[in-house]
Amino acid sequence: MDELLDLKLHTERLVLRAPDDGDVPAFVRWCGDWELARWTANIPHPYTAADAEKFVADARRAIVDARTLTFVFERLEAPGLVGAIGLGLDGAGEEADMGWWVGGPFQGQGYASEAASCVVDFARTMGLRRLTAGAHPDNLVSQGVARKLGMRSAGRLLRAQPARGHPVETLEFVLTL
Ligand SMILES: CC(C)(COP(=O)(O)OP(=O)(O)OC[C@H]1O[C@@H](n2cnc3c(N)ncnc32)[C@H](O)[C@@H]1OP(=O)(O)O)[C@@H](O)C(=O)NCCC(=O)NCCS
């Protein structure tokens, strides 16, 4: 889906787009923060420029192959990446698993909820039927994002947490579209 590399989605305060090489320094800065990485299922710690370059290259390939759609987002008022949301698609085009992060200085301002809500709308237009997300039991903010999206609790699942170096039993959330 090459055209998705050029797609831009707008919300009231944000623009969402595919990641590119220009985002590498911001990825290193925000994802290099242990306080951010330790809650996520795909960010190792420490996090280097090589990790970010590989992530961007892999993410762009996965968009073209329609495996995972990664959206980064910037504020309309000021350029610069403030966060990212991933939509990991199943092979059947029915379901996707969502993950999100927002850089430390930008947290607590509703950006994750605003961007995630836009991605949920986009998932609906793609014809997806079901979205899932996982959150560490202590990650009340991420659980808050899932609940604000209308997701409901759906048990527990062991998920990778690369920064911690071991999988963690996470709370699962589901949204039927
Ligand atoms: C989780 C994360 C993406 C949230 O980003 P954010 O932009 O700060 O989130 P929002 O401002 O949209 O807040 C979402 C909701 O969380 C809830 N929330 C916030 N703080 C909370 C707390 N301490 N306890 C319970 N709920 C809380 C609120 O319902 C809030 O909505 P509200 O502002 O309308 O009240 C961000 O904190 C982050 O990147 N954390 C590190 C990485 C991470 O945890 N990723 C998710 C892995 S599962």
The ligand as an SDF file (V2000), in Angstrom:
LIG
                    3D

 48 50  0  0  0  0  0  0  0  0999 V2000
    0.2760    6.1630   27.6900 C   0  0  0  0  0  0  0  0  0  0  0  0
    0.5560    7.4610   26.9680 C   0  0  0  0  0  0  0  0  0  0  0  0
    0.6720    7.1780   25.4750 C   0  0  0  0  0  0  0  0  0  0  0  0
   -0.5950    8.4270   27.2300 C   0  0  0  0  0  0  0  0  0  0  0  0
   -0.3580    9.5880   26.4670 O   0  0  0  0  0  0  0  0  0  0  0  0
   -1.0530   10.9710   26.8580 P   0  0  0  0  0  0  0  0  0  0  0  0
   -1.0410   11.8220   25.6600 O   0  0  0  0  0  0  0  0  0  0  0  0
   -0.4030   11.4860   28.0850 O   0  0  0  0  0  0  0  0  0  0  0  0
   -2.5340   10.4760   27.1980 O   0  0  0  0  0  0  0  0  0  0  0  0
   -3.8150   11.3870   27.3320 P   0  0  0  0  0  0  0  0  0  0  0  0
   -3.4110   12.7690   27.7750 O   0  0  0  0  0  0  0  0  0  0  0  0
   -4.5900   11.2590   26.0760 O   0  0  0  0  0  0  0  0  0  0  0  0
   -4.5820   10.7250   28.5630 O   0  0  0  0  0  0  0  0  0  0  0  0
   -5.4320    9.6690   28.3620 C   0  0  0  0  0  0  0  0  0  0  0  0
   -6.3250    9.4110   29.5320 C   0  0  0  0  0  0  0  0  0  0  0  0
   -5.6210    8.6480   30.4820 O   0  0  0  0  0  0  0  0  0  0  0  0
   -6.3210    8.7810   31.7110 C   0  0  0  0  0  0  0  0  0  0  0  0
   -5.3380    9.0530   32.7400 N   0  0  0  0  0  0  0  0  0  0  0  0
   -4.3450    9.9430   32.7120 C   0  0  0  0  0  0  0  0  0  0  0  0
   -3.6210    9.8560   33.8360 N   0  0  0  0  0  0  0  0  0  0  0  0
   -4.1920    8.8830   34.5760 C   0  0  0  0  0  0  0  0  0  0  0  0
   -3.9070    8.2900   35.8260 C   0  0  0  0  0  0  0  0  0  0  0  0
   -2.8530    8.6960   36.5560 N   0  0  0  0  0  0  0  0  0  0  0  0
   -4.7040    7.3170   36.2630 N   0  0  0  0  0  0  0  0  0  0  0  0
   -5.7480    6.8900   35.5230 C   0  0  0  0  0  0  0  0  0  0  0  0
   -6.0570    7.3910   34.3160 N   0  0  0  0  0  0  0  0  0  0  0  0
   -5.2830    8.3720   33.8640 C   0  0  0  0  0  0  0  0  0  0  0  0
   -7.3190    9.8820   31.5730 C   0  0  0  0  0  0  0  0  0  0  0  0
   -8.5840    9.2990   31.3270 O   0  0  0  0  0  0  0  0  0  0  0  0
   -6.8300   10.5810   30.3330 C   0  0  0  0  0  0  0  0  0  0  0  0
   -7.8650   11.2170   29.6990 O   0  0  0  0  0  0  0  0  0  0  0  0
   -8.3390   12.6940   30.1950 P   0  0  0  0  0  0  0  0  0  0  0  0
   -7.1540   13.5970   30.0050 O   0  0  0  0  0  0  0  0  0  0  0  0
   -9.4610   13.0430   29.2800 O   0  0  0  0  0  0  0  0  0  0  0  0
   -8.7450   12.5940   31.6120 O   0  0  0  0  0  0  0  0  0  0  0  0
    1.8600    8.1380   27.4850 C   0  0  0  0  0  0  0  0  0  0  0  0
    1.7360    8.3340   28.8660 O   0  0  0  0  0  0  0  0  0  0  0  0
    3.0770    7.3080   27.1920 C   0  0  0  0  0  0  0  0  0  0  0  0
    3.6370    7.3730   26.1020 O   0  0  0  0  0  0  0  0  0  0  0  0
    3.5400    6.5210   28.1780 N   0  0  0  0  0  0  0  0  0  0  0  0
    4.7350    5.7120   27.9950 C   0  0  0  0  0  0  0  0  0  0  0  0
    4.5800    4.6680   26.9140 C   0  0  0  0  0  0  0  0  0  0  0  0
    3.3500    3.8340   27.1040 C   0  0  0  0  0  0  0  0  0  0  0  0
    2.9040    3.6070   28.2170 O   0  0  0  0  0  0  0  0  0  0  0  0
    2.7990    3.3520   25.9980 N   0  0  0  0  0  0  0  0  0  0  0  0
    1.6660    2.4740   26.0320 C   0  0  0  0  0  0  0  0  0  0  0  0
    2.1000    1.0650   26.1500 C   0  0  0  0  0  0  0  0  0  0  0  0
    0.6970    0.0200   26.4570 S   0  0  0  0  0  0  0  0  0  0  0  0
  1  2  1  0
  2  3  1  0
  2  4  1  0
  2 36  1  0
  4  5  1  0
  5  6  1  0
  6  7  2  0
  6  8  1  0
  6  9  1  0
  9 10  1  0
 10 11  2  0
 10 12  1  0
 10 13  1  0
 13 14  1  0
 14 15  1  0
 15 16  1  0
 15 30  1  0
 16 17  1  0
 17 18  1  0
 17 28  1  0
 18 19  1  0
 18 27  1  0
 19 20  2  0
 20 21  1  0
 21 22  1  0
 21 27  2  0
 22 23  1  0
 22 24  2  0
 24 25  1  0
 25 26  2  0
 26 27  1  0
 28 29  1  0
 28 30  1  0
 30 31  1  0
 31 32  1  0
 32 33  2  0
 32 34  1  0
 32 35  1  0
 36 37  1  0
 36 38  1  0
 38 39  2  0
 38 40  1  0
 40 41  1  0
 41 42  1  0
 42 43  1  0
 43 44  2  0
 43 45  1  0
 45 46  1  0
 46 47  1  0
 47 48  1  0
M  END
$$$$
